[in-house]
Amino acid sequence: MHLQRSLAAVTLAAFLTAGIQAPAAAAAIATRDAVAPSATAGGERADQLARVRAALDRDDVRAALVARGVDPGAAAGRVAALSDQQLADLATQLDELPAGGSALAVVGIVFLVLLILEVTGVIDIFKKI
């Protein structure tokens, strides 16, 4: 009997504390503070975006995208929607690949782009059953 009461008390305490939320802290920021980082990196982002778009415009990459059911125009739009850090990572990986690259490298690039888009929640290719 004592064990049941103790167990009931612990269960009740767990249920009561499960609904308690921690207070959130938020503060307003000035527009210049929000815009300043993107304004300084605007030229660099444009260069990175141009390099990635040039890779996506290649015929073999387009063929690989179409073979996987991805519209090349939609992929280009999704690449444009990547954050600065994601775009920088992708452009860096493109720069590290050998010139002319093999078919395996192209498939790797396409997979990387699709994986980044999947992780960011832009697309849902790898459906969970």
Stockholm file with secondary structure:
# STOCKHOLM 1.0

chainA/1-129         MHLQRSLAAVTLAAFLTAGIQAPAAAAAIATRDAVAPSATAGGERADQLARVRAALDRDDVRAALVARGVDPGAAAGRVAALSDQQLADLATQLDELPAGGSALAVVGIVFLVLLILEVTGVIDIFKKI
#=GR chainA/1-129 SS CHHHHHHHHHHHHHHHHHTCCCCCCCCCCCHHHHHHHHHHTHHHHHHHHHHHHHHHTSHHHHHHHHHTTCCHHHHHHHHHTSCHHHHHHHHHHHHHSCTTCCHHHHHHHHHHHHHHHHHHTSCCCSCCC
#=GC SS_cons         CHHHHHHHHHHHHHHHHHTCCCCCCCCCCCHHHHHHHHHHTHHHHHHHHHHHHHHHTSHHHHHHHHHTTCCHHHHHHHHHTSCHHHHHHHHHHHHHSCTTCCHHHHHHHHHHHHHHHHHHTSCCCSCCC
//
